[in-house]
Amino acid sequence: MKSTGIVRRVDELGRIVLPIELRRTLNIAEKDSLEIYVDGSSIMLKKYQPACIFCDSAKDISVFKGKNICAHCLKELLQK
C-alpha cells in the first residue's frame, strides 16, 4: 500500500472527505458507490463495480431478481 501523505479528520457524523485530486485520479464521481474492506486494522475503499455472482466478471452485467449475472453465464444457464 502506498501512502499519499494526505490526512483527514473524521467529522462528528463519522464522515471523511476524499480530496478532489484522489477522486479525479481514481475516476470517482459524486454519487458513485464505494466498497469498504477491512484488513486487520486497515480500512480500504474501492470503487464499486457490479460483478457476476457466478464468475466475478464485470462485463455485460444484467440484474435478475436482485442478483448480478453476466451475459456469458446467463447464456450457459439458458442452455441447461
Residue pairs with C-beta under 8 A, 6 or more apart in sequence:
1 42
4 22
6 19
6 22
8 16
8 17
8 19
9 16
10 16
18 28
18 45
22 28
23 29
26 47
27 47
28 34
28 47
32 47
32 48
33 47
33 48
34 45
34 46
34 47
34 48
35 45
35 46
35 47
35 48
36 43
36 44
36 45
37 43
37 44
37 45
37 46
38 44
49 58
50 58
50 61
50 63
50 68
51 57
51 58
51 61
51 68
52 58
52 61
52 68
52 69
52 70
52 72
52 73
53 67
53 68
53 69
54 69
54 70
54 73
55 70
55 72
55 73
57 70
57 72
57 73
58 70
59 70
59 71
60 70
60 71
60 72
61 68
61 69
61 70
62 68
62 69
62 70
62 71
62 74
63 69
64 74
69 77
